[in-house]
Amino acid sequence: MFRIQDNLDYNMPVHFGGVRLVPGTVATQRATALVIGYETAREELERYIPGEFELRIPEVQVMFSTFSRINWLAGSCYNLINVSAPVRFQGKKDQIEGDYTLVTWENKTEPILRGREQTGIPKIYADIEDLHEMGSCFHTTASYEGSRFLTMHFEATGPMAGGERDRIQAALGSMNTLGWRYIPKINGPGADLSQFILFPQRMEVETVLAGTGSLQWYEMTWLEHPTQNHIVNSLAALPIRKVTRAILAEGMVVLDRMASRAIE
């Protein structure tokens, strides 16, 4: 009969076996990232920040990333849209500044499953177009079964240089991604597991383009998306007071799952 071995790493379905984790092994992937940040209403954004966190500034960051040459997926690729807010975790043991992940959409099943189960990132599925490029203009769209819910536009003005480039490289070079790993009870309500997670990652930035950016959320009806319309509509209701950041960066993303941990 099947028995779990303590020295192996398992994912469901467990009974087909696990793999041995090699110390020092990291996930690497080429990335093109379009980042647009905007100021919003503090009180409205705080509705979605757990009480264990403090919102540092009332800002939402939306990042589109297209990944390729992914080592743990045998060189495959996928697209992602991550929505986060800058926070400070105020726990009994840990005090950490980072970005709390409100939601992450991806267009491939495997990273969704691993991200939810292993690192507590709230990943869900969406159709995410590749980044369209026409001269200095870039855009992408996220949708679900034909109903769009997000568009992002960026017009590059030129390469970023000097101190501003150094600041962006430093910010992307060390990112404290924070998530809420929540496994509901089978017969609910309540949770069998509820813990906050730190998932460090970094982007080794090679090029950064400065420019102007904009985005638009589109509300969805229950018929258009019965399980995610409340997520999209909550984000769409946050006012976009002014765009605070718009960049397009390229480089290599490094993910070290072994460095991730529960925080208290």
N, C-alpha and C positions, 0 to 999 in steps of 0.2 A: 504494500500500500504506500501511497505517496506521503512523504514526511518533509516538512520544511527544514532546510539546513541553515543554521544560524549565520554562516559566513557568506551567504549568497543574497543578492538583491532581487526582489520579486515584484512583479506587477500582475494585475488580473489579466487573464486567468492564471492563477498561481500554480495550479497542478501540472502545467507543462514545463515547469522548471524555472530557475533563476540564473542570474549571471554574476560573475565575480567582479567586484569593483576594484579597479586598479588605482591605487593612490596616485594623485597628481594628474589624473586624466581629466581633461576639460572639454566642453563642447565649443567648437569654433564654427563660424559662419561668416561669409561675406555679407555686408549690409549696405544698403542705401536707405537713409532715414530722412524723412521729411517731418520736421517738428514745428508745430504751431502752438504757441501758448497765448492764453488770453485771460484778462482780468474779469472776474465775475462778482456776484454778490456774496459776501462772506456768510451771512445767515443761511442763505439757500444752499450753498455748497456744504456747509457744516452738517446739514441733514444726513449726508452720506458718509460722514467721517465718524468712525467708532469713538466712544468716549475715552478710550485709552490713548487716543492721539490728540495732538493739538495742531490745528491748521496754522501753518507759519504765515502764508500769504494767501489771499483769496484768488488763486490762479488755477486754471485747468490747463494741463498740457496734453495735447493730442499728438501722438507720434505714429506715422505710417512707416513701416519698415518692410523692405523686400529682402529676403534672405536667400542666399545661394551657396553652393559648395559646402553644405552642412555635413560635418564629418560623421555625426552620429546617425544621420539619415542617408549614408552612402552617397553624399554629393547632391541630394535632392534640394528642393527649394519650396518656399511658401511665403505668403504675405501676412502682415499683422497690422492691427491698429490698437494702440494702447492708450488708455485714458487714465491720467493720474493727477494727484494734487500733492504739493509739498507739505510735509507734516513733520512733527516731532513726536516720537513714541515716548510716553511717560509711564514706564512700567515699574514694578517693584524691584527688579534687578537690572533692567536695561533702559538706557536713555539714548535714543538713536534718531538722527535726522535722516530723512529719505523721502521717497515718493510713494505714497499710498496708491495702490492700483485700484481704481474704481471698477474697471472692466477691461478685458483684452479680447478682441475678436481676432480669430485666425481662420485661414481657409484650408487647413489640413488637420486631419483627425489626430495623428500621432502626437504632435506637440501640445494639442489641447489636453489630451488625456494625461500626459506626463506632467504638464504644468499644473493642472488641477490637483492631481493626487500626490505629487511629490513635493511641490514647492508652494502650494497654496495660492497660486495666482488664479483669479476668477476668469478663466478662459472659456469662451463660447464661440460658436461657429458663425461666420458670415461669408458672403461672396465679396471678395476684395480684389478690385482690378489692379493689374500691374500699373506702375507709374507711367503715365503718358507724358512724353517729352516732345515739345515743338519749339526749337530754338531755345530761348531762355525761359519758356513757360512749362510748368509741370502741373499735372492734376491727377486725382484718383477718386474713385467712388466706392462706397461700401453699401451693400444691399442684401436683401434676403428674398430669394425666390422671385426676383423681378421688382421688388419694392425697395427703392433706395432709402437710406436713412442718414447718409453722411457724404458730403463732397468736400474735398480739400484742393486748394489752388495755391500755387507758389510761382512768383516771377523773380528770377535771379537777377541781381544787380552786379555781381562779381564775386571773386574769391575773397574770403575773409582773411585778414592779415593782422599782424601785430598783437597787441594785448587782448583784443576781442577774440581772436582765434585761439590764443592761449587759454582764455577763460572757458571757451566752449570745449576745448580738448580736455581740460581738467575736469569739467563737469561730467562729460561723457566717459572720461577715463576711469571714473570711480562712482558707480551708481548703487545706492542702497535701495533696492526694490523691496517694498513691503506689501505683504498680502495677508488675507484672512482665510486660513484653511478650515473649512466648515463642512462636515459630513453630517447630514441630517439623519435623525433616527428613522428606521425602516417604517415604523408605524406612527411617527410624528405626533405632536410637535416636539421641538427640541433637537439637540444634536448629540451624536455619539462622539464627535470630536470637534472642538472649536479652539483654535490657537492662531496667534499671529506669527507670521514667518518673515524672516530676513533672507532675501535671496540676492547676494552681491553679484554684480556683473559689470563688465566694462566694454567700452568700444575704443579700439585703437584707431583713432581718427587719422585719415590720410588727407582728405580734402573737405573744406567747408565752404559753401556758397551762402552769402548773405542775400537778402531780398525782402520782398513783401509777400505776405501770406493772408489767406482768408479761408474760412470754412463755414459750412452751414449744416445744421442738423435738420432733419425732416421727421415730423411726428409720424407714428405708425398706429394703425388701428389694430384691434384684437384680431380681426380677420387677416390682416397683412402679416402679423407675427404674434401668435397667441402667447408665446412664452418669453418674448423679449421686448414687447412693445412698451412695457412699463419702464424698462431700463433706458431705451432710446428717448422716450418722452420726458423722463426725468432730466436727462442731459440737455435735451432740446429746450427745456424750460429755464435753464440757467442763462442769465443774460450775458451776452458778449459785449462788455463795456469798451474794451480796446485790446488790440493784439499787442502782446508784449514781446513776442519772439517769433521769428520765422527764419529757419535755416534748412539747408539741405546738406547732409554730411554723408561721406562714404568712408568705409574702413572695414575692420574685422571686429566682430563681436565675440567676446569670450565669456562663457557661462561656466561657473564652477559650482555644480550642485553640492559637492562635498563641503563647501563653505557655507551653505545655507543652514539655517537652524531656526528652531522655535524661539521666540523672545517672550520675556515675562516682565 
